[in-house]
Amino acid sequence: MPMSKILVTGGAGYIGSHTCVELLQAGHAVVVLDNLINSSSVALERVRSLVPGAQLGFHRIDLCDAQAVEQVFAVEQPNAVLHFAGLKAVGESVTIPLRYYRTNVFGTQVLLEIMQRHNCKRLVFSSSATVYGNPERVPLTESSPLSATNPYGRSKLFIEDMCRDVAISESGWSIILLRYFNPVGAHRSGLIGEDPAGIPNNLSPYLLQVASGKRESLTVFGNDYPTPDGTGVRDYIHVVDLAQGHLAALSKLSAVNGCCAVNLGTGTGTSVLQMVAALSRVVGRPLAHRFAARRPGDIATCYADPTHAATFLGWRAHLDLDAMCADGWRWQQQNPNGYRTA
């Protein structure tokens, strides 16, 4: 695919920054739009150091600021958009749903309207496996029933509907909705990784903080699920594999007339205790954990059927659980306080 100028919303975040590296290494020019509310400009400095001489621009802008976003499009004239920007904590979304709907849904509406005005109709959207709600059966395919059990998941579902409606209403749109499963790990350099503010919401960064001594132990919510060891099973995917999935999707946009969805996962379910054991092996010692009652809304098992990604995008995950843990641990050791270390 010839070099394009790609606008990456939320490009300073965890998945966005790793995707910027892949885009730049593939020869694309990249323009990042990010308000840095839950990310850091240090990540972009690190991205530049990983791909010296590459074209990486940055605008500190909130996606809900239509006038500022309009100006970015007028100046930069991107060929396509990779849309990561948004709030992403399930628990927090229950507490402050209106903020999630404004940031995620209204922010995307602003983006689509401006893309429409500038005739930039090529979009890869960062969706989520949460759009499948509480699945009746696994593995999940792209045609599995859609629902949502929290405002975060609902915001992703609303955005998917918005994208489908826009693509139906007007010809020329090429939109791929990428439904991620559970991103973990970090770039193998240890320079960029996941940097949660406050107490991590997800298993892997929390467990890495236990390994580094920052937290005393991991609380495992539920050990009585109908799974092999009683703990919840998820599809963990290395963030670099995920980033490469975006590159594959970008190269396939020209084959899309309208809007379609693709799962990005490994197709393998890993339990909480299996993740604890894998990271314990990498760290070289047992990691403290204790059991507590299930949390309301948590589901027993969720993993992808990645067949469509393989056949349509020509993409599959290559990095295994040990690589996810080793790369995550390297990031944690080199950046004990995340980007604030810098």
C-alpha positions in Angstrom: 0.0 0.0 0.0 1.4 3.4 -0.9 2.3 5.8 1.9 -0.6 7.7 3.3 -1.1 10.4 5.9 -3.0 8.7 8.8 -4.8 10.6 11.5 -4.7 8.7 14.8 -7.1 9.8 17.5 -6.0 8.8 20.9 -2.5 8.1 19.5 -0.7 8.8 22.7 -2.6 6.0 24.5 -1.7 2.4 25.1 -2.9 0.8 21.9 -2.7 4.0 19.9 1.1 4.5 20.6 1.9 0.9 19.6 -0.1 1.3 16.4 1.8 4.5 15.6 5.1 2.6 15.7 3.7 0.0 13.2 2.3 2.7 10.9 5.6 4.7 10.9 7.7 1.5 10.3 5.4 0.7 7.4 6.3 4.2 5.9 3.1 6.1 6.6 3.0 9.7 7.8 1.1 9.9 11.1 -0.7 12.8 12.8 -1.8 12.2 16.4 -4.8 13.9 17.9 -5.0 13.4 21.7 -6.2 15.5 24.7 -3.7 13.6 27.0 -6.5 13.2 29.7 -5.5 9.5 30.2 -2.2 9.4 28.2 1.2 11.1 28.0 3.1 13.0 25.4 6.2 11.1 26.6 4.7 8.1 24.8 5.0 10.0 21.5 8.6 11.0 22.3 9.3 7.3 22.8 7.6 6.4 19.5 9.8 8.9 17.7 12.9 7.4 19.2 11.8 3.9 18.1 11.3 5.1 14.4 13.9 7.8 13.9 13.2 10.3 11.1 9.6 9.2 10.7 6.9 11.8 10.2 4.9 12.0 13.4 2.8 15.2 14.1 0.8 15.9 17.2 -2.2 18.1 18.1 -3.3 18.4 21.7 -7.0 18.6 21.1 -10.2 17.2 22.5 -12.3 15.3 19.9 -15.4 17.0 21.2 -13.9 20.4 20.2 -15.4 20.4 16.6 -13.7 23.7 15.6 -10.2 22.5 16.6 -10.7 19.1 14.9 -12.0 20.9 11.8 -8.8 22.9 11.7 -6.6 19.8 12.0 -8.4 18.2 9.0 -8.0 21.4 7.0 -4.3 21.6 7.7 -3.3 18.0 7.6 -5.7 16.6 5.0 -5.4 12.9 6.2 -6.2 10.0 3.8 -7.6 7.8 6.6 -8.4 7.8 10.3 -7.6 5.3 13.0 -10.0 6.1 15.9 -8.8 5.1 19.4 -9.8 8.2 21.4 -12.2 7.5 24.2 -12.8 6.5 27.8 -12.4 2.8 28.5 -13.0 1.8 32.2 -16.1 -0.4 32.6 -16.5 0.3 36.3 -16.0 4.0 35.9 -18.6 4.1 33.1 -21.2 2.9 35.5 -20.4 5.8 37.9 -20.2 8.6 35.3 -22.2 7.3 32.2 -22.9 10.8 30.8 -19.2 11.5 30.5 -18.7 8.3 28.6 -21.5 9.0 26.2 -20.2 12.5 25.6 -16.6 11.6 25.1 -17.1 8.3 23.2 -20.4 8.8 21.3 -20.5 12.6 20.8 -16.8 12.7 20.1 -17.2 10.1 17.3 -20.2 12.0 15.9 -18.0 15.1 15.6 -15.3 13.1 14.0 -17.6 11.5 11.4 -19.2 14.8 10.5 -15.8 16.4 9.9 -14.6 13.4 7.9 -17.7 13.7 5.8 -17.1 17.4 5.1 -13.5 16.7 4.1 -14.4 13.7 2.0 -12.2 11.5 4.1 -14.3 8.3 4.3 -11.7 5.7 5.3 -12.0 4.7 9.0 -10.7 1.9 11.3 -12.6 2.1 14.6 -11.4 0.8 18.0 -14.4 -1.3 19.1 -14.4 -4.0 21.8 -15.6 -7.5 22.6 -17.8 -5.8 25.2 -20.3 -5.3 22.4 -21.1 -9.1 22.7 -22.4 -8.5 26.3 -22.8 -11.8 28.2 -22.3 -14.4 25.5 -24.4 -17.5 25.4 -21.7 -19.5 23.6 -18.0 -19.2 22.7 -15.9 -18.7 20.7 -17.5 -15.4 19.5 -17.8 -14.8 15.8 -18.6 -11.5 14.2 -22.2 -12.7 13.7 -22.7 -13.4 17.5 -25.6 -11.5 19.1 -24.7 -7.9 20.1 -25.7 -6.4 23.5 -24.1 -4.4 26.3 -24.0 -4.8 30.0 -22.5 -1.4 31.0 -22.3 2.2 29.6 -18.8 1.6 28.2 -19.9 -1.3 26.1 -23.1 0.5 25.1 -21.0 3.5 23.9 -19.0 1.1 21.6 -22.3 -0.4 20.4 -23.8 3.0 19.7 -20.7 4.0 17.7 -20.8 0.8 15.7 -24.5 1.6 14.9 -23.5 5.1 13.9 -20.8 3.9 11.6 -23.1 1.4 10.0 -25.8 4.0 9.5 -23.4 6.6 8.0 -22.1 3.9 5.6 -25.6 3.0 4.5 -26.7 6.6 4.1 -23.9 7.7 1.7 -21.7 5.9 -0.8 -17.9 6.0 -0.6 -17.4 5.0 3.1 -15.0 2.3 4.0 -15.2 1.5 7.7 -13.7 -1.5 9.6 -14.9 -2.0 13.2 -12.1 -3.9 15.1 -13.5 -5.7 18.1 -10.6 -6.2 20.5 -10.5 -8.8 23.2 -8.0 -8.3 26.0 -4.8 -6.3 25.1 -1.7 -7.0 27.3 2.0 -6.7 27.1 4.2 -3.9 25.7 6.7 -3.1 23.0 9.7 -5.4 23.3 12.0 -2.4 23.8 10.3 -1.6 27.1 9.9 2.0 25.9 6.2 2.1 25.5 3.5 0.2 27.4 0.3 0.4 29.4 0.3 3.3 31.9 -2.9 3.2 34.0 -3.7 6.2 36.2 -4.3 5.2 39.8 -5.4 1.6 40.5 -5.4 -0.5 37.3 -8.8 -1.7 36.2 -7.4 -4.6 34.2 -5.7 -7.9 35.3 -2.3 -7.6 33.6 -1.2 -4.1 34.8 -2.5 -4.8 38.3 -0.6 -8.1 38.4 2.6 -6.4 37.1 2.3 -3.9 39.9 2.1 -6.8 42.4 5.2 -8.2 40.8 7.1 -4.9 41.2 6.1 -4.6 44.8 3.8 -1.6 44.2 0.8 -3.5 45.3 0.6 -6.2 48.0 -1.5 -8.9 46.2 -4.0 -9.5 43.5 -7.7 -10.0 44.3 -9.2 -12.7 42.1 -12.9 -12.1 41.9 -14.6 -15.5 41.8 -13.1 -19.0 41.8 -16.4 -20.8 41.3 -17.0 -20.2 37.6 -17.8 -23.1 35.3 -14.2 -23.0 34.0 -11.3 -25.5 34.3 -9.9 -23.8 37.5 -13.0 -21.8 38.6 -11.6 -18.4 37.6 -12.7 -16.2 34.7 -11.4 -17.0 31.2 -10.5 -14.3 28.7 -8.7 -14.0 25.3 -5.5 -12.1 26.0 -3.8 -10.6 22.9 -0.3 -9.0 22.7 -0.6 -5.3 22.1 1.9 -5.5 19.2 -0.2 -8.2 17.5 -3.2 -5.9 18.0 -1.3 -2.9 16.5 -0.4 -5.0 13.5 -4.1 -5.9 13.1 -4.8 -2.2 12.6 -2.1 -2.0 9.9 -3.7 -5.0 8.2 -7.2 -3.4 8.5 -5.9 -0.1 7.0 -4.5 -2.0 4.0 -7.9 -3.7 3.5 -10.1 -0.5 3.6 -10.1 -0.3 -0.2 -11.8 -3.7 -0.3 -14.6 -2.5 2.0 -17.7 -0.9 0.5 -19.6 0.3 3.6 -18.9 -1.0 7.1 -17.8 -4.4 8.5 -16.7 -5.8 11.8 -13.6 -8.0 12.6 -12.6 -9.7 15.8 -9.0 -9.3 16.9 -8.1 -12.1 19.4 -6.0 -15.2 19.6 -8.9 -17.7 19.8 -7.4 -19.1 23.1 -9.0 -18.6 26.5 -6.6 -18.0 29.5 -7.9 -18.1 33.0 -6.9 -15.6 35.7 -4.8 -18.3 37.5 -3.1 -19.2 34.3 -2.1 -15.6 33.8 -0.8 -15.5 37.4 1.2 -18.6 36.8 2.6 -17.3 33.5 3.8 -14.0 35.0 5.1 -15.8 38.1 7.3 -17.9 35.8 8.7 -14.8 34.0 9.3 -12.9 37.3 10.8 -16.1 38.9 8.7 -16.2 42.1 5.1 -16.8 43.1 2.8 -13.7 43.0 0.5 -13.2 45.9 -3.2 -13.5 45.2 -6.3 -14.1 47.2 -9.9 -15.0 46.3 -13.0 -12.9 46.7 -16.6 -13.2 45.7 -17.6 -12.7 42.0 -18.2 -9.1 40.9 -21.7 -8.3 39.5 -21.7 -8.3 35.7 -18.5 -10.4 35.3 -18.9 -13.3 32.9 -17.2 -16.7 33.1 -15.7 -17.1 29.6 -15.1 -14.9 26.6 -12.8 -15.6 23.7 -12.7 -14.9 20.0 -13.1 -16.9 16.9 -10.3 -15.2 14.8 -11.1 -17.0 11.5 -12.5 -13.9 9.8 -9.4 -11.8 10.6 -7.2 -14.5 9.1 -9.2 -14.9 5.9 -10.2 -11.3 5.3 -7.3 -9.3 6.8 -4.6 -12.0 6.4 -3.8 -11.4 10.1 -3.3 -13.6 13.0 -1.8 -13.2 16.5 1.8 -14.6 16.8 2.9 -13.7 20.3 2.1 -16.1 23.0 1.3 -15.7 26.7 4.9 -15.9 27.8 5.9 -13.1 25.4 3.0 -11.0 26.7 4.2 -11.5 30.2 7.9 -11.0 29.5 7.3 -7.8 27.5 4.9 -6.5 30.1 7.4 -7.2 32.9 10.2 -5.5 31.0 8.1 -2.3 30.6 7.1 -2.4 34.3 10.8 -2.8 35.4 12.0 0.0 33.2 9.1 2.3 34.0 8.0 1.6 37.6 5.8 4.7 37.6 4.9 4.6 34.0 5.6 7.6 31.9 5.8 9.7 35.1 9.2 8.0 35.6 10.5 10.2 32.8 
